[in-house]
Amino acid sequence: MAHNVLELPPRVSDAELVDAALEGGAAAKAELYKRYVRRAAATAYRLLGSDSDLEDVVQDSFVAAFGTLEKLDNGDAFGAWLSRIVTRTSIDTIRRRRLLARLGILRLQPIHVETLVSPTAPPEVAAELAGVYRILQSLPTAERVVLVLRRVEQLTISEVAERTGWSPATVKRKLARAEKHLNAGRGSAEGAG
């Protein structure tokens, strides 16, 4: 017989699940995981650009969320709170990868655009996306993250600031730099073609 398992009604709110999880309910944690694992994985995948560390980032994010659940003031905000944790865990992972690559311990893998682009996309669209992702991979971590959150996730500046823990002014500055690099990279690729 399982310990600390609470029976859950058919559809409960995130706040009710958070309360049950805080009381030690394994079923509540499992339901929160089930509700948000795909979103967490999608966000991490877009930020990381590959799936080599994806599972670890998602698992580490949930462990951190469940380990600090008592700090969450509004249980209905669990999804947004988890997204912030996933974003910050992804930032740490990107930085760790880059440090290990500089030390010669890790070889950075290119982003596999074919996994991000629809198979029905025209070849010129796939080629353009490949170029964008090459530029994206070369950006400093903070610039890469704000560009993905703003352009791909379609978050507002204030939402990007909330997710990253950076001020809106810092986000705007990093986004401007990222867009400048992106435009310069795209311009040089067009000039070469």
Secondary structure, 3 states (H helix, E strand, C coil): CCCCCCCCCCCCCHHHHHHHHHCCCHHHHHHHHHHHHHHHHHHHHHHHCCCCCHHHHHHHHHHHHHHCHHHCCCHHHHHHHHHHHHHHHHHHHHHHHHHHHHCCCCCCCCCCHHHCCCCCCCHHHHHHHHHHHHHHHHCCHHHHHHHHHHHHCCCCHHHHHHHHCCCHHHHHHHHHHHHHHHHHHHHHHHHHC
